[in-house]
Amino acid sequence: MKKRKNCWLVPGLVILIIWGILSLGLTGALAASPQGVLKEGIHWGLSADWLDPATATHSTSAFLILYLIHDALIKAMPDETYSPSLAESWTVSPDSKLFEFKLRQGVKFHNGETMTAEDVIFSFKRYRATAAKTFQDRIDKMEAVNPHLVRFHFKQPFPDFLEYLLPGASTLGWIVPKKYVEKVGDAEFKKHPIGCGPYKFVEFEAGVKLVGEAFADYWKKVPHIKRMEFHIVREPGTRLTMVKRGEVDIATLMQGVFYESAKKDPNLRVLSPLSPTIWLVYFASQWDPKSPWSDPRVRKAASLAIDRQTLADVHMPGCGPAGTVGIDGDPFVVKFPPDSYDPAKAKKLLAEAGYPNGFNGGKFYPYGGYWPYGEQISNYWKAVGITVDTVLLDRPGFLAQRRGGKMKGATFIDPSIAPTIGGRLDYLFGPTSYGKYPDIQTLWDQYNKAFDKNKRKDLIGQIQKLIYEKAVYLPLTTTNSPAAFGPRPKGNPYKIQPLLWFTCPFEDMELTK
């Protein structure tokens, strides 16, 4: 009887312990459940094409959607530029022709499917955005060694391949579910995208808003905030009013008087994310011998006519003039001093080039959403005799025309955004270029075939020197984008990583209790 009594006591104790563990686990689960709604008033438009990594632009404005809904093999994160994500590790052969990625196991898409190597190969095959031709021309074969191991074999050395997987370079490395896309088709996928990012797609209304809901099975962590809403509000005064009234929690791009107003409001915080963008003027007609822009003296005059410091002070508080398009820390970047503000010398150069009374420079496209910045440049040019016909496009429209080669004969503001100088020059001189200089192109072809680091550094240094001497494009200023924060967002979600821009990352954002 005693033995039987002990047998009953032990199970009872076990039940109490299990109940306690389950209770603690339930409490922890409830505490970790996503809570609340965060609303942002953003200054740029969102395109339906950006919902699908295969058709998304390399521009950082599209990565808000990608970091929200999708995930990539590797991506920039606050602590590391080449941060392991869907690929937990990778190896590169000495000749840079073989890349092997070990995939993270147990990653779930929003529809419950498990990500495998087949999804990775499928995503790379269907990619058709900015870097598609570069990738397709170089790839020999892709193979799924097993469900969690992918190999990329290239026909020639491709030492820049990992750079193409980062924000600002391309959307090549972002993965979608093969079975789902094949079932619904590309058009339907854009209407209801499925990814494996921290938030599930809920709603998209072009020109109005994007809504996502926390994905509890996100491999990295459960997001803190249940619902994210991004409202497209073009007018900065309206965005500022909305954040002051609590209608949105964050209002992006506070410049000029709106920046000053936000700074003076005791209920708001003004935070500025770092940016990889360096603005530049691109002359698409410089290869047309009949165009005034074909003369490097004219392009240099246009540069000397611009007061870069004032331009930065007015539109990019805390930023300054730029003499190169490369970002700090890139060992392949050659630094050049920004051109000084010298309108008298600009007029002298114009006269030497045969335009003492100035000329009409044709259509001029400021970058979408930053129209006042571009309009100030056109005013500087007008002061020395260069008149332009300013055309204002929203960001998706601007990028579509830029990528589609529809700005031939025009001059426009371009965002230089790739993570390395090689990527920035590829954007300017690769498939989206409007012309080529034979001497620069020869060096560029040699650079792309080389894989010795010192040789590549020498070649790309020569390229940058020729670009500077010919004034192929005009670097303008570095960039930031101050945003006004209401009282609800916790801490500073803008981590110190210039490639992240407004992407945060979203799973780390929190609201105050």
N, C-alpha and C positions, 0 to 999 in steps of 0.2 A: 504493500500500500504506500509506503514511503517513497519508493521508487516512482510509482505512478504519479504521486503528488508532485514530485520534482519535474516530471515530464510535462505536467500541465503548467507549472510555474514558468518554465523556460519559454515555451511558445507565447505565453502571455506577455512576458517581458520583451520578446522579439517584436510582437505586434505593436507594443507601445513605442519601441525604438523606431520601427518602420514608419509608424504614424507621425512621429516627431520629425523624421527626415523628410517625409512627404510634405508635411506642413511647412517646414522651412523652405523646401524646394518650391512649393506653390507660392509662398510669400515672395521668394526671390524672383520667380517668373513674373508675378504681378508687378513687382517693382521695376522689372526690366521691360515691361510692355511699353511700346511707343505711345506717347501721349501728346495731344495738342496739335495745333495747326500753325504753320509758319507761312506768312505771305510776303512775297517780294515784289516790288514794283521795279521792273527792269526797263532799260532804255533801248534795247535792241529787239528787232523782230526775230521770230523763230520760224524756221521752214519745216514743212512736213518731211522734206528730204533728210533732215537731220535726225529724224526718229529712227532711221535705218543707217547703221554704220557703213553700209556698202555705198551709200550715196551722200553721206554727210561731208561737209566741207572741212578742210584742215584748220579753218579759222577757229580761234579760241572761243568765239561766241557760240559755236555749236557744241562745245564740250560740256556745257551745262547739262544738256540732254543726255550725253553719253555717260557722264559721271553719275547721273541720277538713275537712269534705267538700265544701262549696260555695264559690262566690265571687260577688261582687256588682259592680254597675256602679261604685259608689263605696263606700268603707267607712272606718271609723276605723282608723288605724294609728298606731304610736308617734310618728311625725314629723309627722302631719297628720290633722286630724279628717275633712276631706273629701278623702281620698286616692284618686287615680285607681287603678282596678283593671281590671275588664273594660272600662270606658270609659276611654280614655286622655286624653280631654278632653271638654268640654261647653260649650255656650253657652246663654244665657237672653235672651229678648227683653226690651226695656225694660218692657213691660207684664206680664211674668211669666206670659204665656199660652202661650208656645212654648219648649220645652226640646229641645235637639238634642245627642245623644251620639255621639261618634266612637268606635267600638269598636276594641279592641285586636285586631290580626290574628294568626292562628296559634294562638289559644287552643284547647286540646283538652279535651274531656270525658273522663272516665275510660274510656269505651268506645271512644275513638279518634275520635269525631265532632268536627268543627270547629264552634265556636260562631259563630253569625251573628245578624243582626238579627232573623230569624224566631224564634230561640230567646228573644230578649229580649221580643218582643211576646207570644209564647205564655206566658211566665212571668208577665207582668203581667196578662194576661187571666184566668189560672187562679187568681190570688191571691185568697184568701177569708178571711184572718185579720183581725186587729184593725182595720187601716185600710182594709179593702176598700170599705166604703160611702163613706168620704171620697173615695177615689180614683175609684170608679165614678161618683159623683155629679158629679164635676168634669171627668172626661176627655171630650173631644169625639171625638178619633180618635188612633190611633197608626199610624205608617207606617214601613215599611222602605224608605228612600230607595235604599239599595243594601245589599249584605251586611254593610257595616261602618258604617252610619249610620242612626240611629233618631231619629224626631221624635215628640214628645208635644205634642198640641194640646189645651189646656184651654178649657172654656167661659167661664171667668172667671179673673182673676188668681189664681195659686197660688204666691205667693212662698215658701211653706214646703215646696214639693215636695222639694227636696234633703234637707231635714231628715227627711222620712219614709223616706229611704233609709239612714239611719244606725242603728246599734245602739241599742236602747231605744225607738225610735220605731215601727218595723215591720220586717217581713222582705220588703217589697215589691220591693226591687231585687236580690234573689238569683236567679240564673238557672239553669234546668234545661234538659236537652236535649229539644226538642220531639218528635223522631222516637221517641226511646226511651219517653217517657211515653205517647205515643199508642199505641205498640205494646203496652206491658205494662199500662197502666191505672194509675189513682191508687193503688189498694190494693196492687198489686204493687210500685209505685215506693217505697212506704213500707217494704216488706220488703227491698228492695235498691236504695237510692237511688244514682243516678249524678250526680255533680257535676263541677266543674272546679277544685276546691280542691286543697290540698297533699296530702291523704290520701284514699285510696280506702276506701270502706266495706268492712268485713270481716264484722263481727258485731255484733248488738245483742240483748241479753236484758233485757227490761223489769225494772227494779228491781235489776239485777245489774251489767251492764257494757256498754260500747261499745268497739269495737276498729276501728282504722284502720291502713292500710298506706301507706307513702310512694308518691306518684305521681311517677314520674321525669320525666314530661312537663309538670309544673306550669309555667305560663308564667313565673312570677316567678323560681323557683330550685328546684333539687332539695333537698327537705328533708334535714336532717342525720340524723334518727333514722328508722329503718326502720319501727318499729311503735309505735303509741300505744295504750295501754289505760287506760280510765277505769272504775274499779270504784266502784260506789255503796255506800258504807259509812256508815250513818246515825249510828252511835254514835261520838262524838269520841274516847273512850278507846280504842276499837278502831282508829280511824285512826291515832292517835298510836303505839300499840303496833306497828302494821304498818310505819310509817315507821322506827321505831327498830330493828326486826328486818330491815329491808331488803326487806320484802315489797312495799312500794310506795316510790316515790322522792319523792312529794309527798303530803302529807296536808292537805287544806284545812280551813278554819274551826277554828282552834285558839283557844278562848276560855277565860277564867277559869283554873282550875287547870291545864288542859291547855296553855294558852298559857304559863304560868309554867314548867311542866315542860319544854316544848319549848325554851324559852329557856335553861334550865339545862343542857341536854344538849350536851356539847362536839362531838358528831357531827352535830348538826342546825343548820340555819340557819332563822330565822323571818323570812319576807318577807311584806309586805302590799301587794297590788295596790291601786291607787287605785280608787275606785268612784264612779259617777255617782249612786248611790242615796241618797236622803234618805227615811227612813222617816216615815210619817205615819199618823195615826188617821183613818179614814173612817167617818162615821156614815150608813149607808144608810137609816136610818129617820128622819132629821132632817126629811124632808118630810111625815111622818105627824103630823098635829096631836095625835094621841092619845099619841104617844111622848114620854117625858121628854126625849129627845135633840132634839126640835123647838125647845126653848128655848135660845137662844144662851148664856144664863147657865149652863146645865147643861154645855154643851160647853166653856165657858171654865173652869168648875170642874174638869172632867176634866183640862184642860190644866194648871192650877195644882197639881193633885195629883201630878204626875209630876216626879220629880227627874231631869232629863235628863242632867246631868253624871255622876251616879252610874250611870245606865243606860248611858251611853257607856263609862265607865271599866270596868265589869264585862263588858260584851258586845262593845264595839268599841274596844279599847285604842288610844289615839292620836286618837280622834274626839271630837266635842263636840256640844253642843246646837245645834238648828237652829230658826230662826224663819221660814224661807221654804223653799219646795221647789225653788227655782232654784239652779243651781250657779254658782260663781265664774267670772267672765269673760263671762257672758251680759249684754250691754248692756241687755236688756229686763227684767231681773230687778229688782224692788223689794225691798230688804233690810228686814226687820223683826226686832226683837230677839226672841230666844227667851223664852217665858214663864218667869218665875222659879218656883222651887219654894216654894209657899205654901199648905200644906194648911189653915191656919186660914181664909184668904180663900176657899178652895174650899168649905169647909163653910158659910161665910156666904152665898155665892152660891147654894148648893143650898137653903138655908133661904128665901132671897128668892124662889126659883123655886117654892117650895111643897113642898120635899122635905127638911125638917129632919132626918128619920130616914133619909135616903138612899132608894134605889130599886134594883130589879133592871133592869139594862140589857140583858137578853136575851143572845143568843148573841154570842160574841166569838171571832174567828178570828185568832190570831197568824199571821204569814207563814210559809209552809212552810219547815221546816228551821231557823227561828230561834225556836223555841218558848220557850226560857227568857227571851228578850228580851220576848216578849209576856206571859208569865206574870208577870214582874216588874211590868209596867204594870198588870195586873189586881190585883196586890197593893197597888200605890199607890192604886188606885181604892177597893179594899175598905177601906183605912184612913180614907177620908173618907165612907164609906157607900154607895158604888156597887159593887154586886156584879154580876158577869157570869158567864155559863155558857161556859167556855172549851172550844172545839172545835179539836182538833189535826188538821190535814190535811198530807200531804206536798205538795211544791211543785206537781207536775202536777195533783193533785186540787184544790188551792187555786186555781190559775190557771184551771182548767176551770170551777169554780163561779163565780169572779169574772167571767170573760168571759161566761159563760152567764146572768148575771143571777140566780143562785140564792142570793144572799146578802141578798135583800131583807129588811129588818127587823133585820139584824145590824149589828154593828160589827166592823171588821177593820183589821189593819195592812196598809197598801198601800205598795208600793215606787214612789217617784217616780223614774223612770229615763230619760226621754226626754232627748235632747241639749240641748233648749232649753226655756224656760219655756212657749212656745207649745205644744210637743208635750206637756208635762206637764199643761197645762190641758186639752188636747184629750182626753187619756186620762181625766181626771177628769170632764169635762163633755161629752164627745162621746158616741159610741154606748154606752160602758160605764158611763155615769152612771146613778145611781139616782134622780135628781130634778134640777129646775132652779129657780133663782131668776130671775124675769122681768127684773129690772134687770141682773143679771149676764149673762143670756142675750142681752139686747139688745146689750150692749157686745161680747159674744163674736161675735155675728153680724156686727157692723160691722167688727170686727177681721179676720175671715176674708175680708171683701170688699175691704178696703183693701190697697193695695200701696205707698203712700207710707210710707217708713220712719219718719218722725217721727210721722205719724198713727197708725201701728200701735203705736209705742212708748207714745204717750199712752193709747191705748185699753186696752192690756194692763196698763198701770200702774194705771188705774182699776179694772180687774177684780181685780187682786191686792189693792188696798186694801179693796175690798168683801169679798173672801174672808177677809181678816184680821179685819175688823170683825165679821163674822158668825160667825167661828170655824167655817167650813164644814168644814175639816179641821184637824188639829193636827200641824204639823211636829214631829218628835221629835229625831232625831240624824242627823248624817252617818254614813257607813258605811265600814268596810273589812272585810277578811276574812283575818286572818293565816293563813299556811300554813307548815307545817313541811317543810323540804327536807332530804333525805338527802344523802350525799356525791356522788352520781353526776350530778345536773343541774349544768350548767356555768353559772357566772355568775349573773346575775339576769334570768330571762326575763320578769319583770313590768315591762314598759316603762312609762314615765310617760305614760299615756293612760287617763283614767278610763273611757272608753267601752269599753275592751277587756276589763276584768274578768279572767277566767281564760283568755282566748283567746291571749294571749302576744305575737305570732302564732306558731303552731305550727311553721311552716317554719324559723323562726330558732332554735328550741330545740336545744341540743346536750348531749351526755353527755361527761363527762371520759373521757379515754383509759384 
